[in-house]
Amino acid sequence: MPYLVHTTAWVLCLISPKGMNIAVLVFAIHSS
């Protein structure tokens, strides 16, 4: 579920600033 993955990445982004990079990468991978 792309939405679930994106939401999880977004939550991680909020929890940790460093998680933002991972969230961007995950979103980019699922968007391609």
Buried (B, 14 or more C-beta within 10 A) or exposed (E): EEEEBBEEBBEBBEEEEEBBEEBEEBBEEEEE
